Amino acid sequence: MPELPEVETVRLDLVRDVVGRTIVAADVTGRRTVRRQAPVAFTAALASRRVESVGRHGKYLFARLDDASALVVHLRMSGSLQLVAGGAGVGREPHTHVVLVLDDCSELRFVDPRTFGELFVTGDVAPDGRPRALAALGVDPLLDPLDASIVRELVGRRRTALKAMLLDQRAIAGIGNIYGDEICFRARLRPDRRTESVSAGEASRLAGAVVEVLTEAVAARGSTLRDARYRDLRGGHGEYQHRHAVYGRAGEPCPRCGRAVERGRIAGRSSFLCPACQG
């Protein structure tokens, strides 16, 4: 579930609490979580490494280490990073698959019930600090330029539903089901609208909506849904779910016009929209 706003919130927490710390040791109990390399190679690559900075591209986090390598983290559907003070004396949650012991005796734990998330260490890092393993990702709307001309180019390359394009990480990195619906509502566009029909003016609205919604969600520290799977580094919940206009609100009144929000399926995902406001 974690999308760009949730991952950015975790990044900001890591910058505050983990940058400058040294990883004393790493413990891997979930082989699938470090599936790109052998656990022994993963733990050896992290031992005695200092965390210099933490970056993000779309839904991916990457911690730059003092030997110029990077630890890449993808939370995917149910993953979370938890910073636990006095870690050795605090029991681990079920589904804790990787633990990094830091030099202040705290532990950075990766918890992932569904085991789709992953961590890996790479030395193949571009001059801008982003791991080259992420090169196929599209523009990051909070880091890279995103305006009407770029959106027009993106929709012009595709013949699909607008929401399907927004969910395509090769187009715009970081948007998932929640913010795809909220962005379409803010832009007054149906999520099932065909990309080839989007006009220049609509592309401008869409570009603005992408940046506005994601920026507001980061300020609210993301969205924590009823399953409470998303938590920040200290276990806190986000607040943006209280500002969702359409996502998860089928049958409730549209906050703009009062008509009932409808639910459908687009690109195999549940989608929510106002049939009156979104033309």
N, C-alpha and C positions, 0 to 999 in steps of 0.2 A: 503493500500500500504506500509506503513512504514515497512522495514525489519531491520535486525540487524544493518547495518550501520547508518540508520536514528535514530533508538532507542538509539544506543550508543552515537550519537551526542547529543541527548536530555539529556541523562544521564550526559554527561560531562558538559553540560550547567547547569543542576540542581546542580551538585557538586559545581560549581563555584558560583551560585547565590542563592541557596536555602538552602544548608546544613548549619546548625547552626541557622536557622530561626525557630521561633515558630509559629505554626498554631493557630491563635486567634479564628477563627470560620470557619465553613464549611457551604456552602449553596448548596442544591441539588434541581434542578428543573427538572431533567430527571430521572425518576424512573428506567427506563431500564438500565441506566448507572451504577447504584449501585444494580443490581438485585440479588446479592448474600446475601444481608442483608437489613433490613429495613432502610430507610433514617435516621430515628432518631437514630438508633444504629450506623450508619456510622458516622454521624456528632458528636455524643457523644464520639466516639472512637478517634476522631482527635482533639477535643477541648483541647487547652493548651499543645499540644504535640510538642516537639522540633524534628526537622529532624536531625538525627545524621549522616547518610550517605545515599548514593543512589547506589544500585547495579542493575545488569541486568542479565537475563538468556534468551538467544534467543531474542524474541521480547517483553519480559516482563520486566518492570521496577519495582523495589521495593525500597521504602524509609523506612529505618530503623528508628524507633521512639524511644524516650527516655524511654519508658516503655517496650522495647524489642518486641513490636509488629511491624508490617510492613504494609505500604500502598502499595498495588499492583496495577499497571496500565498496561493495555493492550490497545494499540492504535487501533489495528485491521486495518480495511480498510481505514477509513477516519478520525480517531481521531488525535488530536494534543493538546499539552500542551502549553499555552501561558502565559508568565509572564508579567504582566501589572503594571508598576509603577503608584502610585497614583490611584489604581484600582477603588475606589468608585466613582471617578469623570470621569471615562472613560466608555463610553457606551459598553455594551457587544455585541459581535458578535452574529448573529443568531446561534442557535444550541449549545449554551453554556449550558452544562448540570450540571456541578459541578464547584463551585468556592471555593478556599481555601484562606482565608484572612490571610496574614502573619503579623508579628509584626512590620514590617517597612511600613505598610499600602499598600504594593503591593498585587496583587492578582494573584494566580496561577489558570488559568482557563482551564478546559477541554472542548474542542470544538469538536463535532462529528456529522456531518450532517447525516450519515447513521445509527448512534446509535448502531453499532455492538461492539464498544469499551466498556470497563468496568473498574471500580475502586472498590476495596474492602479492608477492613482492616482485618488482621488475626494475632492472637497471636501464631499460630502454625509455629514456625520458627526453622529450623535445626541449629545445632552448627556452620555451615559455614555461617550462615546469610541468606540463601536462604529459602523463604517460602516453606513449604512442599506441598502446593497446586501446586507447579511447578515440583514436583518430577517425573512426567511422561515424562518430556521433555528430549530430547536426549542431546548429548554433545554440549556444546557451543564452536564453533571452535576458538574463540578468548580468551576463559578462560580455557578451558580444553584441554588436549593433543589430537591432531588429526594428525595421521601419516598414512602411507600406511597400516600398520597392522590393525589399527582400521577401516579404510575405507574398507579393504578387508573383515573384519568381518561384517560390516554393509551391504555391497552388498551381502554377502553370505547368509544372513538371508532372503533375499527378491528375488522374481522373478517378476520384474516389469521394467518399463522404468527407466533409470538412473535419469532423471529429477524428476520423481515421488518420487524416494527415497530421492533426495535432498530436496524436498518440504515437506517430512514427518517430522514433528516437533518431533516425537518420536525417530528419527534417528539422525539428526543434527538440532539443534534448531537455528532458526533465518533466514534461507534462504527462499526467496519467488520467485516469477516469474521472477523478474528482474535479481537478482543475480544468480538464477539457470541457466539462459541462458548464462550469462557472464562467469560463472565458467566452464560450459561445453565447451565454445569456448576456454578459456584459456588452458584447459586440452586437447584440440583437440579431444574431444569425442562428438558424436552425443547425443543430449538429449533424443532421443528415443532408444538409445542403451540398450539392455537388461542387467540388473545388473549381471546376472549369467555368462555373457561373458567377464566381466572385468578382465583383467590379473593383475598380481602383479605390473608390470611396469605402467600400466594405473592407478591402484589405487594410486600409488605414485604420478603420475602427478595430479590426481584429488585432493588428500589431499593438495598438494602444491597450486593448483589453488584456492581452497576454502579459505585458509588463505590469500593468496596474494590479491585476488580480494576484500575480505571483509576489509582487512587492508587498502588497497588503497582507498576504498570508504569511510571509516571512516575519513581518512586524508582529503578527499575532502568534508567532512560534508554531505555525503549522496547524493541521487539523488532526484531532484525535477522535476517531469514530467510536461507535458503541462497543466494538471488540477491544478497544483500548490497546491495540497492538503497538501503535506509535507512541513512544515516549522519548523525551529528550535525554541528554547524557546523565542527568541526575534523577531520571524517573518521572519528571513532570510531564503534564499533558499540554497540548496546544489548545488554542482558543478560537481558531478561525472557523471551526465547525458551527459556531453560533452565528456566523455571518453568511453561511451558504445560502444562496438565493434559490437554487433549484436542486442541487445534488441531494439525494435521499429524501426529498420532500414531496413525493408523489401524492396527489390529492389535497395538498395544502395550498393556500392562496399564494399566487405570485406576489412578491413584495412590490412589484411595479404597477400591476394592473388589477390584481385580485382574482384573476382567473385561476382555476385549479392547475397545478403543475402536473404534467403527464410523464409517464415512464414508458420507454420503449427499448429496443435493442439496436445498436449500431456497432458495426465491426465486432460483433460477438460480445459486446459489453452492455450492461444496463446503462441507459442514458436518460437524463431528465431535462425537460424543457418546458417553457411556457408557450403554448400554441398561439397565443395572441401577440406576445411581444417579440417573438423571434420569427422574422419573416424569411 
